[in-house]
Amino acid sequence: MVLQYKLKSQKRWKDYLGKSKLKYTVTRYDFRLLSEDKKKILVKKGGYAKVMKRFRQIEFFKHRK
């Protein structure tokens, strides 16, 4: 899965490299979650907490036996 972000005022999405690489706080950004090949959007657009919650859900069920 690929996590992307952009400032709310911008149009272009960038790959997320970590909180330490961001200029501003996470509240000023929009986030989205894509499949590994970047062809399917798993979470359209939302806040950091919402997108990370879904990311953790997917990871949990992916590794569950």
N, C-alpha and C positions, 0 to 999 in steps of 0.2 A: 504494500500500500504506500501511496505517496501523499504526504501532507503538503498543501500549498497555502500561501498567504498573500495578501495584498492590503495596502492601506485602503480604507473605505472610500477615499476620494480618487483612487487610481483604478485603471481598468486591467492592467496586466498582472497575471498570477505568477508568483515565484515559488520555487521549491523551498520548503521550510528547513533551515539548518540548525535551529535551536533558539531558545529564548535569549541567549547571550548575544546573538547576532542581530537582534532587532534594535532599531533606533529608539522606538517608543514602547509603551506598555502594550500588552496584548489586547487591551480593550479598544485600541485604535485601529485594529486590523480585522479583516474578515479571513476566515479559514475555510478550506474544503478538503475533502478526502477523496482520492482517486484510486482506482485499481492499479496494480503493479505496471501494467502496460499503458496506463494513462488514457484508456479508451472509455472507461465507465466511471461515472461519478457516483461515489458511495454516499457522501454527504454533500449536498449542494452548496450551501453557504451558511455559516453561523459563527458563533463565538468560539473561543478557544476551548472552554469547558465542555460545550455541547459536542464539538467535533472529537475531542479526546475521549469523551465518554463512549462514543460510538466506536472509536478505534480500539479501545480496550475490550469492548464487547465482542468485536469481530476476532481479535487476537485470542480471547478466552475460548471461544467456540472452535476456532481453528486448531487449537492444540489440545482440546478435550478428547478423551478416549471414549 
